[in-house]
Amino acid sequence: AAFCLAILALTRPLGIYLFRVFEAEQRPWPRVFAPLERRLCRLCGVDPSHEQTWQQYTLALLLFSLLGIVVTYTIQRLQHLLPWNPQALGPVAPDLAFNTAVSFVTNTNWQAYAGETTMSYLTQMAGLAWHNFSSAATVIAVALAASRGVTRVPKPGESRTIGNFWVDLLRGILYVLLPICIPLALLLSAAGVVQTLSAYVEVTTLEGAQQLLAMGPVASQEAIKLLGTNGGGFFNANSAHPFENPTPLVNFVEMVAIFAIPAALTYTFGRMARDQKQGWALFAAMALMFLTGVTDVYLA
């Protein structure tokens, strides 16, 4: 009940914030984010005022995703030559590297490996955690593009456009994901989630046996993994690991992080449609499916 109330309480304010970021002329925190956005757009050759048709939007999304696959595959294959590999892990096998790169680009995050024995810290951060940001921002962009396609009515003679993929991607990371993930990662780290670049630690158990404890930059990856509704995680245990989820409070916060943006996007859609009842109808449908699944598992 507390979880459902927390999500309900976050839906409206976060939904309004998302609407201001992507649809309003005056975006939040203009003195902080606006200069960064202008510089990044100029650096990337992106015109924020240029709108794309659905074909152009789709092509940009596919090109960005293809580039992400190539970069992540290369990092995995060369991780034994790159820094931040204190355990001297070897290169990831070609088929596993390709499967992982495609999986993370598509926000599927299907992991056929144990992260602590396969991926270096650099691969986890520059490859997988980066994709947790970019794929989540891409999913938000697609949701917004679909919403614009439904809610926008072009004037006679105008072509139907659905925004600019590069602008949506940049704003999703700059205005939404990073500002939430930085304090969330600090909170998780303070609450006991591991965050270090040190090598693994060998300890002696109470029974006198030797055990190697895997370390790593976990809290920073855990924050975006949950906020972006990504799966797997540093230890490939979906947060069912004491170094990712050490206390009931952390578990509650992580659960809220998973639902926050999807729930808020329903309110954003209502704003875009100029009919908030439509947004709440989407929220109610999602809530019904969630509660039905919870009830079914509980009864089983």
N, C-alpha and C positions, 0 to 999 in steps of 0.2 A: 504493500500500500504506500509506504514511504517513497519507494522507487517511482511508482506511477505519479504520485504527487510532485516529485521533483522534476520529472519530465514535463508534466503539464505546466509547472511554474516556469520552466525555461522556454517553452515553445513560443510564446508570444514575443518576449523581448529579443530572443535570438533570431526569430523570424523577421522581426522589424529590422534588426541589424543587418541581416543578409539582404533584405530588400534595399536598404540604403547603400550597401556595398555595390550591388550589381545593377540596380535599376534607378536609383535616385540620382539627380544631378549633383547634389551635395553629399559626398561620401563622408563616413565618420573619420575623426582624427585627421583633418586635412593637413595640419602642420607637420604631422609625423609621417603619414603614409604617402601623401600626394607628391612630395618631392622625390621619394624613392620610386614611386610608380612612374613618374615622368622620366627619370633617368634610366630606369630599366627598359621602358618602352623605346626610348631613343637608342639605347644600346642594342636592342634586338631588332630595331627597324620596324616597330609596330606603331601604326596610327590608331590611337584609341577611338577616334571618331569614325573610323571606317567599319561599316557593318558588312557581314557576310551572308550570302544565301546558305541554305542548308547544305548544298553541295560543297561550297567553299569551306564551310565550318567542318564538315565531315572529313574533307581532304586534309585540313590542317590537323585535326585530331589524329588521323591515321599516320601522318608523317611524324608527328611528335611521338606517337607510340612506337613507331618503327625505330626511331632514333634511340628511344629509351631501351628497347630490346638489345640493340647493338652495343650500347655503352655498358649496360649491366652484364651482358654476356662476356664482354671483354674484361671487365673488372674481375669477374669470377675466374676466368681462365688464367689471368695474370696475377692473382692474389699472392702467389708465392714469391713474386718479384717486387711487390708493393709494400709500403710501410704498414705499421699497426697490425702486425701479425705475430704477436709474442709467442704463440704456440707453434710457429713455423708450419702451419697447415699448407698442404700442397694445393695445386690447382684443382678446381672443381671439374668433374668429368664433363665432357662436351654435351652429352644428352641431358644430364642433370642441370647444367648451366643454362642450356636453352630452355628447358621446361620451366625453370625458376624465373628466368627473365620474362618469358611470355606470361607466366602466371601473375607476376607482380605488376606488369604493365596493365593487365586487364582487371586489376583489383580483386582477382580470385585468391591470390596468395596461397596456393596449394603447395605445400612443402613436403618433399619426399626425402628429407634428410634431417639429421639432428644438427641444429645450428651451431652448437658449441663444439662439435667435432668436424665441421665441414667449412664454415665460413669464417674468414678473418674479421677483425674489428672494422677494417676499412670497407670490406664487402658489405658487412651489416649496415654501416653508416652511409657510405656513398652510393651503394647499390640498392639495398633493400629498404632502408629507412627513407632514402630519397624517393623511391617509388611509392612508398606509403603516402608521401606528400603529394607527388605529382598525379598518381592515379586517383586519389581522393578528390583533388581539385578538378581532375578531368570528369569524374562522376558528377560533381556538383555542377560543372559547366554543362554537361549533357542534360541534367535535370532542368536547368534554367533555359537551355535552348529549346527543349521540348515544351516547356511552359510558355515561352514566347511564341512558339508556333501555334499554340492553342489560343492564347489570349490576345495576340496582336491582330489588328485589322488594318492592312495597308490601305493608303488612300488610292483612289483611281489613278492608274498610270505608274504607280510606284511598285518596285519589285519587293517581294516578301523577304525580309531578312530576319535573322534570329540572333543577332549579336556578333561578337568577334571572339573566336575561340581563344586567341592568345591573350586578350584582355581578361576574359573570364578566368582563364587558368592563372594568370598573374595575380589577379585580385583575390582569387580563392586562397592562394598560398600566403600572400602578403597581408591581407586584411583579416582573414578568418583563421586559417590553420596555424600559422606561426604565433600570432598573439595569444591563442588559447593553449597551444602545446608547450610554450616556454614555461609559463607558471605551472602548468599541469605536470610537466617533467620534474620541476623543482619540488612540487608537492609529493610526487611519488618517491623521489629520491630521499626526501626528508622522512618519509613514512617507512623506509626500509627497502625500497626497490634498488637493486644494484646499479651503480653508475660509475664506471672506472675504465681506464685504459691499461690497467696493470695486468700482468700475466696471471694465469690461474694459480690458485692457492692450494697447497697440499697441507692437510690437517690430519691429526690423529683423533680418531673417534673415541667414545667412551669405552668401547670394547678393545681399544688398542690397535685397531686396523688403520691403514693409511687410506685416505680418500682425497681425490682431487676435485676441488670445487671450481666450477666454471665461473668466470667473471665476465665483465664486458660493459659496454655502454647500453645498459638495458632500459633504464628509465626514460631516456630520450626517445628510444624506439617504441617503447610501450605507449607513450603518450599519443603519438600520431597513429600507431597501430589501432588504438581503440577509437580515437576521435574520427579517423577515416574509415571506420568499420572494416579494417583489414584483419586477416586471420593469421594463424601460425604464431609468429613472434620470434623473439631471439632464441628461445629454447624449443620452438615448435611444439608448444603445449597449450596454445590458446589461453594463456594467462593462468593455467592450472599448474603453476610452478611457484614455489615459495620465494624465489628471487624476482618474480614478476608480480606476484600477488600475495604479499606477506600477511595482511591483516583484513578483518571484516570491513573496516573503513575504506581501505584501498579497493577492495572488491566492489563496494558500493559506488565509489567514485568512478571506477573503470566501467561499470555497467551503465552509469549515467552518461559517460562520455560516448559510449557506443550509440546511444539513442538520440543524443542531443541534436545533431545536425539534421538527420532524416526527419525528426519530428518538427523541427523549426521550418524546414523547407515547405511543409504543408501550409503553414501560416504565410510564408513568402508567396506561395502560389495564390492564396486568397487575395493578397495585396495586388499581385500582378493582374489577376482577373477582375479586380475592383468589386469583388464579391466575397467577403470573408466567410460566408456560409459554405462556399465551395472548399475553401481551405480546411475548415473544421470537419467537413464531410470526409475529406481524405484522411484527416487525423483520426476520425472515429473508425474508419474502415481499417486502418493500420492497427489501431488499438484493439479492435475486435479480434483481428487475426492473432495478435500477440497474446491476448488473454485466453483465447481459445487454445493456443498451443501450450501455454503454461498450465491451464486446467487439465488438458489431455495428459501431459507428462505427470502432473501431480496424481491424477486418478490412476494412471498406469502403475 
